[in-house]
Amino acid sequence: MAKLNLLLLAVLVACALGLVTSQHKARKLFSALEREHEHARELDVEYGRLQLEASTWGQHSRVARIAAGTLGLRIPDARRVRLLARDNAQ
């Protein structure tokens, strides 16, 4: 009977250690998951900022201002513009 009690005690201790270990691993994994969620939120915010910046840089008025000021480009005179028909046979 004493041997059975010792065996049951050893099984109980092993199960308790297994439970504590699995709970610890689960908490560590949950903490890592929360960090990754926070990182994903930060990346979403940065992506939004980058989209706003790209739309600002690509505005027609800004491009026209830089083309005229920095590069010296200008809109051609309407008398010098020719429209060509697109050939559909290509």
N, C-alpha and C positions, 0 to 999 in steps of 0.2 A: 504494500500500500504506500509506503514512503517513497519507493522508486516511482510509482505512478504520480504522486504529488509533485515530486521533483521534475518529472518529465512535463507535467502540465504547467508547472511554474516556468520552465524553460521555454515552452511554446508560447505562454502568455507574454513573457518578456520579449521574445522574438517578434510577436505580433505587435506589441506596443512600440518597439523600435521601428518596425516597418511603417506603422501608422505615422509616427512622428517624422520619419524621413520623407514619406510621400507628401505629407502636409507642407513640410519645408520646401520641397521641390516645387509643389504647386504654387506656393506664395512667391517663390523666386521667379517662376515662369509668368505669373500674373503681373508682377512688377515689371518684368521685361516687356510684356505685352503693352502695358500702360505707357512705358517709355516710347515704344514704337508708335503707338497711337498719337502721342504728343508730337513726335517727329513728323508724322504724316500731316498733322494739323499745321505745323510750321511750314512744311513744304507747300501745302495748299495756299497759305497766306502769301508765301513768296511767289508762287505761280500767278496768283492774282495781281501782285505788284508788277511782275514781269509783263503780264498781258496789258496792263494799264500803260506801262512804259513803252511797250511796242506800239500801241495805238497812238500815243503822244508823238513818238518819233516819226511815225508814218503819216501824220496829218498833212493834207495837201498844202495848206497854207505854209507850214514849216518847210516842206520840201521846196516849194516855189520860192520862198524867201532865201533859202540857202543857195538855190540854183542861180537866182539873180544876183545876190550879194557876193558870194564866195567864188562861184564859177563864171559869173558874167553872162549867164544864159538869159535869153529873153523869149517871150512868146512871139512867134513869127507873125508877120503881117498877113491878114486874111487873104490878100490878093496873091500871095505867094504859096498858099496852101492848096494842094491838089488831093482830091479823094480818088482812090483807085478802086475799081470793082474787083471783088475777090473771084478768082477763077475756081469754079467747083470741079473741074476736070482732074484736078490733082489727085 
